[in-house]
Amino acid sequence: MTPSLNPQERLDWLRLIRSDNVGPITFYQLLQRYGSAAGALAALPELAERGGRRNFKVWPRAEAEREMAAVARAEARLVAWGEAEYPPLLAELDDAPPLITLRGRTDLAGRRAIGIVGARNASAAGQRFAREIAWDLGRHGFVVVSGLARGIDAAAHGGALESGTIGVVAGGADVVYPEENRRLHEEIAERGVILAEMPVGTVPQARHFPRRNRLVSGLCVGVLVVEAALKSGSLITARFAAEQGRDVFAVPGSPLDPRCRGANDLIRNGATLVESVEDMLGVIGPAATRAGLAEDRRRFASAPISSESELSAARDRITELLGPTAVTVDELIRECHFSPSIVAAILLELELAGRLDRHPGGRVSRR
């Protein structure tokens, strides 16, 4: 766990993560390379130019200050990775958000949690089950996490309001979506906690929801799916959970109901079948917790920087090897025969220049 950032450091972190083409993985690589967000901000234009983009501009200080003021007006807090209020399990992800906005009871973010997700057009029986099992999980000491959507999400939050619930939103922590959940959103902001990766004031777009889903699973020791179609956001959350090493649970349903086919398919492929809270506790255990960082994996002391001659020799070869089909970074290293540090440096330059996309599973492709 790192000490709390001072106001200037927090502002620098915000400017860095809001700058063009700087995602969480790139953010941490920059901190490792330059030792601080201030050092990384100073280096961004040159790095982007090496990758092929000129006139790169970092996020203006004035814009960052405006966002900080908006966070305060929303009665929320901007919490940095490694600080005491940052959720410990979320912090273990390679792409953990460097900064999150928390609105409400920030103490809940540090407690052990279970995610409950499912269909927006859920059946009455499915919503009742989600509400009841959320209440039962709260009785056993778990915080319930969901995405504040209609249907199963809303029912799960409702069942866990008294014991503790976290609503993870795709937009800003102050933006209500969908509008029909306004009252629930306000209740969670008062009695639970709203968590967001996007800036306050952000209206959610379709591309934001998969990012939200990885946070729902990342916060939890396990995720329960209650009613989900074969192609649904709930199954995306379940896939993230499996990739993150979380337990995946599913409630079986009628094969005649398309809302249940996704959950049934999860069970067919190894998810734990759940009919009551005891089925989940038998896997996780009532006192189980994976919260707490085993080690501070990101050491933010300055790392040695490869010489320009080394980088120049590698740049053309790595760019040549990259294409529109995503490959793992390990494959690149094997093919190009350069060190991992040099490959990481070139990929960093290309990403800042807007010429590289990162994909789940440590894969990259050229734009």
C-alpha positions as CSV (number, residue, x, y, z in Angstrom):
1,M,0.0,0.0,0.0
2,T,1.3,3.4,-1.0
3,P,1.0,6.5,1.2
4,S,-1.8,9.0,0.3
5,L,-0.9,11.3,-2.6
6,N,-0.4,15.0,-1.8
7,P,-2.6,17.4,-3.7
8,Q,0.0,18.1,-6.4
9,E,0.6,14.4,-6.9
10,R,-3.1,13.7,-7.2
11,L,-3.4,16.5,-9.8
12,D,-0.4,15.0,-11.7
13,W,-2.0,11.5,-11.6
14,L,-5.2,12.9,-13.0
15,R,-3.5,14.8,-15.8
16,L,-1.6,11.7,-16.8
17,I,-4.5,9.2,-16.9
18,R,-6.6,11.8,-18.8
19,S,-4.0,12.4,-21.4
20,D,-4.5,11.0,-24.9
21,N,-3.9,7.3,-25.3
22,V,-2.8,6.8,-21.7
23,G,-4.7,3.8,-20.3
24,P,-4.1,2.1,-17.0
25,I,-1.4,-0.3,-18.2
26,T,0.4,2.6,-19.9
27,F,0.0,4.7,-16.8
28,Y,1.8,2.2,-14.6
29,Q,4.5,1.6,-17.1
30,L,5.1,5.4,-17.3
31,L,5.3,5.6,-13.5
32,Q,7.8,2.7,-13.4
33,R,9.9,4.3,-16.1
34,Y,10.0,7.9,-14.8
35,G,9.3,7.4,-11.1
36,S,6.5,10.0,-10.8
37,A,3.5,11.3,-12.7
38,A,5.2,14.7,-13.0
39,G,8.2,13.0,-14.7
40,A,6.0,11.1,-17.0
41,L,4.0,14.2,-18.0
42,A,7.2,15.9,-19.0
43,A,8.2,12.9,-21.2
44,L,4.9,12.3,-23.0
45,P,5.4,14.7,-26.0
46,E,8.8,13.2,-26.9
47,L,7.7,9.6,-26.4
48,A,4.6,10.2,-28.7
49,E,6.9,11.8,-31.3
50,R,9.2,8.8,-31.3
51,G,6.1,6.7,-31.9
52,G,5.1,8.8,-34.9
53,R,2.8,11.5,-33.5
54,R,3.8,15.2,-33.4
55,N,2.3,18.0,-31.3
56,F,1.1,15.7,-28.5
57,K,-0.5,17.7,-25.7
58,V,-0.9,16.5,-22.2
59,W,-4.1,17.0,-20.3
60,P,-4.1,20.7,-19.2
61,R,-3.7,21.5,-15.6
62,A,-6.8,23.8,-15.7
63,E,-9.0,20.9,-16.9
64,A,-7.7,18.7,-14.1
65,E,-8.4,21.4,-11.6
66,R,-12.0,21.7,-12.9
67,E,-12.5,18.0,-12.6
68,M,-11.3,18.0,-9.0
69,A,-13.7,20.8,-8.2
70,A,-16.6,18.9,-9.9
71,V,-15.7,15.8,-7.8
72,A,-15.9,18.0,-4.6
73,R,-19.3,19.4,-5.7
74,A,-20.6,15.9,-6.2
75,E,-19.6,15.2,-2.6
76,A,-17.3,12.4,-3.9
77,R,-13.7,11.5,-3.5
78,L,-11.0,10.8,-6.1
79,V,-9.0,7.8,-4.7
80,A,-5.7,6.7,-6.1
81,W,-4.4,3.1,-6.6
82,G,-2.7,2.0,-3.4
83,E,-4.4,4.4,-1.0
84,A,-6.3,3.0,2.0
85,E,-9.7,3.5,0.5
86,Y,-8.9,1.9,-2.8
87,P,-10.5,-1.6,-3.1
88,P,-7.8,-4.2,-2.4
89,L,-8.9,-6.8,-4.9
90,L,-9.4,-4.2,-7.6
91,A,-5.9,-3.0,-7.0
92,E,-4.5,-6.4,-7.9
93,L,-5.6,-6.2,-11.6
94,D,-3.0,-5.3,-14.1
95,D,-5.4,-2.7,-15.6
96,A,-6.7,-1.4,-12.3
97,P,-7.8,2.2,-12.7
98,P,-5.2,4.5,-11.3
99,L,-7.9,6.8,-10.0
100,I,-11.5,6.0,-9.1
101,T,-14.4,8.2,-7.9
102,L,-16.1,7.1,-4.8
103,R,-19.4,8.6,-3.7
104,G,-21.0,7.6,-0.4
105,R,-19.6,5.2,2.3
106,T,-16.1,4.7,1.1
107,D,-15.4,2.2,3.9
108,L,-17.5,-0.4,2.0
109,A,-15.0,-0.5,-0.9
110,G,-12.5,-2.3,1.3
111,R,-14.8,-5.1,2.4
112,R,-15.1,-8.6,0.9
113,A,-17.6,-8.6,-1.9
114,I,-19.7,-10.7,-4.2
115,G,-21.0,-9.5,-7.6
116,I,-24.5,-10.2,-8.8
117,V,-25.4,-9.5,-12.4
118,G,-28.1,-10.6,-14.9
119,A,-30.7,-9.7,-17.4
120,R,-32.2,-6.2,-17.6
121,N,-35.5,-7.7,-18.8
122,A,-35.4,-10.2,-15.9
123,S,-38.4,-12.2,-14.8
124,A,-40.2,-11.5,-11.6
125,A,-38.8,-14.8,-10.2
126,G,-35.3,-13.9,-11.2
127,Q,-35.5,-10.5,-9.5
128,R,-36.9,-12.1,-6.3
129,F,-34.1,-14.6,-6.2
130,A,-31.5,-11.9,-6.8
131,R,-33.0,-9.7,-4.0
132,E,-33.2,-12.6,-1.5
133,I,-29.7,-14.0,-2.1
134,A,-28.2,-10.4,-1.9
135,W,-29.9,-10.1,1.5
136,D,-28.5,-13.5,2.5
137,L,-25.0,-12.6,1.4
138,G,-25.2,-9.4,3.4
139,R,-26.2,-11.4,6.4
140,H,-23.0,-13.4,6.0
141,G,-20.8,-10.3,5.9
142,F,-20.5,-9.7,2.1
143,V,-20.9,-6.4,0.3
144,V,-23.0,-6.9,-2.9
145,V,-21.6,-5.4,-6.1
146,S,-23.6,-4.8,-9.3
147,G,-23.9,-2.4,-12.2
148,L,-27.0,-0.3,-11.3
149,A,-28.8,-1.5,-14.4
150,R,-32.5,-2.3,-14.4
151,G,-33.6,-5.9,-13.7
152,I,-31.3,-8.2,-11.8
153,D,-28.8,-5.4,-10.9
154,A,-31.4,-3.2,-9.3
155,A,-33.0,-6.1,-7.4
156,A,-29.6,-7.2,-6.0
157,H,-28.8,-3.6,-4.9
158,G,-32.2,-3.4,-3.3
159,G,-31.7,-6.6,-1.3
160,A,-28.3,-5.4,0.0
161,L,-29.0,-1.8,0.8
162,E,-29.1,-2.4,4.6
163,S,-25.9,-4.6,4.7
164,G,-23.9,-2.7,2.1
165,T,-23.8,-2.4,-1.7
166,I,-21.5,-1.0,-4.3
167,G,-23.0,0.4,-7.5
168,V,-20.4,0.5,-10.3
169,V,-21.5,2.9,-13.0
170,A,-20.3,3.2,-16.6
171,G,-20.4,7.0,-16.6
172,G,-19.6,9.5,-14.0
173,A,-20.5,8.9,-10.3
174,D,-22.9,11.8,-10.4
175,V,-24.8,10.7,-13.6
176,V,-28.0,8.6,-13.1
177,Y,-28.4,5.9,-15.7
178,P,-31.0,4.6,-16.4
179,E,-33.3,7.4,-15.3
180,E,-35.8,4.8,-13.8
181,N,-33.1,4.0,-11.2
182,R,-32.7,7.5,-10.0
183,R,-34.1,6.8,-6.5
184,L,-32.0,3.7,-6.2
185,H,-28.9,5.6,-7.3
186,E,-29.5,8.2,-4.7
187,E,-30.1,5.6,-2.0
188,I,-26.9,3.8,-2.8
189,A,-25.0,7.2,-2.8
190,E,-26.4,7.7,0.8
191,R,-26.3,4.2,2.3
192,G,-23.8,2.4,0.0
193,V,-21.2,3.6,-2.4
194,I,-21.2,4.6,-6.1
195,L,-17.9,3.7,-7.9
196,A,-16.8,5.1,-11.2
197,E,-13.7,5.1,-13.4
198,M,-15.0,7.8,-15.8
199,P,-14.9,11.5,-14.9
200,V,-17.8,13.1,-13.1
201,G,-20.4,14.4,-15.6
202,T,-19.7,11.6,-18.1
203,V,-22.9,10.3,-19.8
204,P,-22.3,6.6,-20.4
205,Q,-21.7,5.4,-23.9
206,A,-21.9,1.8,-25.2
207,R,-18.1,1.5,-25.2
208,H,-18.0,2.3,-21.5
209,F,-19.9,-0.7,-20.3
210,P,-17.3,-3.5,-20.9
211,R,-14.9,-1.4,-18.9
212,R,-17.5,-1.1,-16.1
213,N,-18.0,-4.9,-16.2
214,R,-14.3,-5.6,-15.5
215,L,-14.6,-3.4,-12.4
216,V,-17.6,-5.3,-11.1
217,S,-15.8,-8.6,-11.3
218,G,-12.5,-7.1,-10.2
219,L,-14.0,-5.9,-6.9
220,C,-15.2,-9.3,-5.9
221,V,-14.1,-12.8,-4.8
222,G,-16.8,-14.2,-7.1
223,V,-19.6,-13.2,-9.5
224,L,-23.1,-14.7,-9.6
225,V,-25.1,-14.6,-12.8
226,V,-28.9,-14.7,-12.5
227,E,-30.6,-14.9,-15.9
228,A,-28.5,-13.9,-18.9
229,A,-28.9,-14.4,-22.6
230,L,-26.2,-16.1,-24.6
231,K,-24.9,-12.7,-25.8
232,S,-25.1,-10.3,-22.9
233,G,-23.1,-8.0,-20.8
234,S,-23.5,-10.4,-17.9
235,L,-21.5,-13.0,-19.7
236,I,-18.8,-10.5,-20.4
237,T,-18.6,-9.9,-16.6
238,A,-18.4,-13.6,-16.0
239,R,-15.6,-13.9,-18.6
240,F,-13.7,-11.1,-16.9
241,A,-14.3,-12.8,-13.5
242,A,-12.8,-16.1,-14.8
243,E,-9.8,-14.2,-16.4
244,Q,-9.2,-12.4,-13.1
245,G,-9.2,-15.7,-11.1
246,R,-12.6,-15.0,-9.4
247,D,-15.2,-17.7,-8.8
248,V,-18.1,-17.8,-11.2
249,F,-21.5,-18.9,-10.1
250,A,-24.8,-19.2,-12.1
251,V,-28.4,-19.8,-11.3
252,P,-30.0,-22.5,-13.5
253,G,-33.1,-21.7,-15.4
254,S,-35.6,-23.1,-17.9
255,P,-34.1,-24.1,-21.3
256,L,-37.2,-22.7,-22.9
257,D,-36.4,-19.2,-21.5
258,P,-33.8,-17.4,-23.6
259,R,-33.0,-15.3,-20.6
260,C,-31.6,-18.4,-18.9
261,R,-29.5,-19.8,-21.7
262,G,-26.4,-17.8,-20.9
263,A,-26.4,-18.9,-17.2
264,N,-27.1,-22.5,-18.1
265,D,-24.2,-22.4,-20.6
266,L,-21.9,-21.1,-17.8
267,I,-22.9,-24.1,-15.6
268,R,-22.2,-26.4,-18.6
269,N,-18.7,-25.0,-18.8
270,G,-17.8,-25.2,-15.2
271,A,-19.5,-22.4,-13.2
272,T,-20.9,-23.4,-9.8
273,L,-24.6,-24.1,-9.8
274,V,-26.4,-21.9,-7.2
275,E,-29.8,-22.5,-5.7
276,S,-29.1,-20.9,-2.3
277,V,-26.4,-18.9,-0.6
278,E,-25.0,-22.1,0.9
279,D,-23.9,-23.2,-2.5
280,M,-21.7,-20.1,-2.7
281,L,-20.4,-20.2,0.8
282,G,-19.3,-23.8,0.2
283,V,-16.9,-22.6,-2.5
284,I,-15.8,-19.3,-0.9
285,G,-16.3,-20.0,2.8
286,P,-18.0,-17.6,5.2
287,A,-14.7,-16.1,6.4
288,A,-13.0,-16.1,3.1
289,T,-11.2,-12.9,1.9
290,R,-8.8,-12.3,-0.8
291,A,-8.7,-8.6,0.0
292,G,-5.3,-7.2,0.7
293,L,-2.3,-6.8,-1.5
294,A,0.2,-9.6,-1.1
295,E,2.8,-7.3,-2.4
296,D,3.2,-3.9,-3.9
297,R,3.8,-5.1,-7.5
298,R,4.2,-1.7,-9.0
299,R,7.4,-0.1,-7.6
300,F,7.3,3.5,-8.6
301,A,11.0,4.2,-8.4
302,S,12.6,5.3,-11.6
303,A,13.6,2.4,-13.9
304,P,16.6,2.5,-16.2
305,I,15.8,3.8,-19.6
306,S,17.2,2.1,-22.7
307,S,19.5,4.2,-24.9
308,E,18.1,5.7,-28.1
309,S,20.5,3.6,-30.2
310,E,18.9,0.4,-28.7
311,L,15.4,1.7,-29.2
312,S,16.0,2.8,-32.7
313,A,17.3,-0.7,-33.7
314,A,14.2,-2.3,-32.3
315,R,11.6,0.2,-33.4
316,D,11.4,-0.9,-37.1
317,R,11.4,-4.6,-36.3
318,I,8.6,-4.4,-33.7
319,T,6.5,-2.2,-35.9
320,E,7.0,-4.7,-38.8
321,L,5.9,-7.6,-36.6
322,L,2.7,-5.9,-35.4
323,G,-0.4,-6.1,-37.5
324,P,-4.2,-5.8,-37.2
325,T,-4.4,-9.3,-35.6
326,A,-3.7,-9.2,-31.9
327,V,-0.7,-11.1,-30.6
328,T,0.7,-11.4,-27.1
329,V,3.6,-9.4,-25.9
330,D,5.5,-12.6,-25.2
331,E,5.1,-13.6,-28.8
332,L,6.6,-10.3,-29.9
333,I,9.6,-10.7,-27.6
334,R,10.2,-14.2,-28.9
335,E,10.0,-13.1,-32.5
336,C,12.1,-9.9,-32.3
337,H,14.8,-11.2,-29.9
338,F,14.9,-7.9,-28.0
339,S,14.7,-7.6,-24.3
340,P,11.2,-7.2,-22.6
341,S,12.2,-3.7,-21.4
342,I,13.0,-2.6,-24.9
343,V,9.8,-4.1,-26.4
344,A,7.7,-2.5,-23.6
345,A,9.4,0.9,-24.4
346,I,8.5,0.7,-28.1
347,L,4.9,-0.4,-27.4
348,L,4.6,2.5,-25.0
349,E,5.7,5.0,-27.7
350,L,3.4,3.4,-30.3
351,E,0.4,3.5,-27.9
352,L,1.0,7.2,-27.0
353,A,1.1,8.0,-30.8
354,G,-2.3,6.3,-31.2
355,R,-0.8,3.5,-33.3
356,L,-1.3,0.6,-30.9
357,D,-4.4,-1.1,-29.3
358,R,-4.2,-3.2,-26.2
359,H,-6.6,-6.2,-25.7
360,P,-7.5,-8.5,-22.9
361,G,-4.9,-11.2,-22.1
362,G,-1.9,-9.1,-22.6
363,R,-2.4,-8.9,-26.4
364,V,-1.6,-6.0,-28.7
365,S,-2.3,-5.0,-32.3
366,R,-1.4,-2.2,-34.7
367,R,-4.0,0.3,-35.6
